[in-house]
Amino acid sequence: MSPVPLQSAQPLKFTVLETLDRIKEEFQFFQAQYHSLKLECEKLAGEKTEMQRHYIMYYEMSYGLNIEMHKQVSCPLFLFFFW
């Protein structure tokens, strides 16, 4: 049996410059994606910080109201027992 000659695949043959250009384009695409995702992460981190700040503010307000309610409820009882 004789070896089968390879058929030339001209459409798949790339020059070095074409390959480098393609790699450069893909790299730029990935850089743009990275930049976009980085901005999105920074935005989400800022939103997270803002949400935590609001949570703390509401917690402090709730805690303060709770203390005031207990003062108002226990003060009349205190006066009732010691009148």
C-alpha positions as CSV (number, residue, x, y, z in Angstrom):
1,M,0.0,0.0,0.0
2,S,1.3,3.4,-0.9
3,P,0.8,6.4,1.5
4,V,-2.1,8.6,0.7
5,P,-0.9,12.1,-0.4
6,L,-2.1,14.9,1.8
7,Q,-4.4,17.3,0.2
8,S,-3.4,20.9,0.6
9,A,-5.7,22.9,2.8
10,Q,-5.1,26.4,1.4
11,P,-8.1,28.1,3.1
12,L,-6.9,26.9,6.6
13,K,-3.3,28.0,6.0
14,F,-2.5,31.3,7.8
15,T,0.5,33.4,7.6
16,V,2.3,34.4,10.7
17,L,1.1,38.0,10.4
18,E,-2.5,36.9,10.0
19,T,-2.2,34.7,13.1
20,L,-0.6,37.6,15.1
21,D,-3.4,40.0,14.0
22,R,-6.0,37.5,15.1
23,I,-4.3,37.0,18.5
24,K,-4.1,40.8,18.9
25,E,-7.8,41.2,18.1
26,E,-8.7,38.4,20.6
27,F,-6.5,40.0,23.2
28,Q,-8.1,43.4,22.7
29,F,-11.5,41.8,23.0
30,F,-10.6,40.1,26.3
31,Q,-9.1,43.4,27.6
32,A,-12.4,45.2,26.8
33,Q,-14.4,42.4,28.5
34,Y,-12.0,42.6,31.5
35,H,-12.4,46.3,31.8
36,S,-16.2,46.1,31.5
37,L,-16.4,43.4,34.2
38,K,-14.0,45.3,36.4
39,L,-16.2,48.4,36.2
40,E,-19.2,46.3,37.0
41,C,-17.5,44.8,40.1
42,E,-16.5,48.3,41.3
43,K,-20.1,49.5,40.8
44,L,-21.5,46.5,42.7
45,A,-18.9,46.9,45.5
46,G,-20.0,50.5,45.9
47,E,-23.7,49.5,46.0
48,K,-22.8,46.8,48.6
49,T,-21.1,49.5,50.8
50,E,-24.1,51.8,50.4
51,M,-26.5,49.0,51.3
52,Q,-24.4,48.1,54.4
53,R,-24.4,51.8,55.4
54,H,-28.2,52.0,55.1
55,Y,-28.6,48.7,57.1
56,I,-26.5,50.1,59.9
57,M,-28.5,53.4,59.9
58,Y,-31.8,51.5,60.0
59,Y,-30.6,49.2,62.7
60,E,-29.4,52.1,64.9
61,M,-32.8,53.8,64.4
62,S,-34.7,50.6,65.2
63,Y,-32.5,50.1,68.3
64,G,-33.1,53.6,69.5
65,L,-36.9,53.4,69.0
66,N,-36.9,50.1,70.9
67,I,-35.0,51.6,73.8
68,E,-37.4,54.6,73.9
69,M,-40.5,52.3,73.8
70,H,-39.1,50.3,76.7
71,K,-38.5,53.5,78.6
72,Q,-42.0,54.7,78.1
73,V,-43.5,51.3,79.1
74,S,-41.3,50.8,82.1
75,C,-41.6,54.3,83.5
76,P,-45.3,54.2,84.2
77,L,-44.9,50.8,85.8
78,F,-42.1,52.1,87.9
79,L,-44.3,55.1,89.1
80,F,-47.2,52.7,89.7
81,F,-45.2,50.5,92.1
82,F,-43.5,53.3,94.0
83,W,-46.4,55.8,94.4
